Amino acid sequence: MRVTALPREGVRYLENAREIIRRAPVEGETYLDRKPIREAMGTAYLAVLEAINEALIRRGVTRKELPRSVDAYRVALQRYLAPRNGKLLREFDSLYDALHIAGYYRGLLYDRKVVRDAVDAAQRFIDKIA
């Protein structure tokens, strides 16, 4: 029997976020219940952080040295993943604002297209650093 590799953690988290969104009640283009959308946005943000952790570990950072705050993630991105590329850091900041602050913390995302765009942006970021 052949054993297949488990999906990357960041991808697993993002798939979980998409599943939560699929189950959320929707009317037209508006989600009726913001609680599952907030949960999904928090899970999508964790997907981004897990993907960064995986990329850092591949570059020799130990689990103990992984970032523990958003500012530490910014420093790690600049140091290990994008030393001369500010675009990656800007994308991370945009995902932080959309997924974590607007989507999870404040619960401001409830439009179907906006939610989909935020999750798609997380997917592109994860693919880029993979």
Buried (B, 14 or more C-beta within 10 A) or exposed (E): EEEEEEEBBBBBBBBBBBEBBEEBEBEEEEBEEBEBBBBBBBBBBBBBBBBBBBBBEEEEBEEEEBBEEBEEBBEBBBEBBBEEEEEBBEBBBEBBEBBBBBBBEEEBBBBBEBBEEBBEBBBEBBEBBE
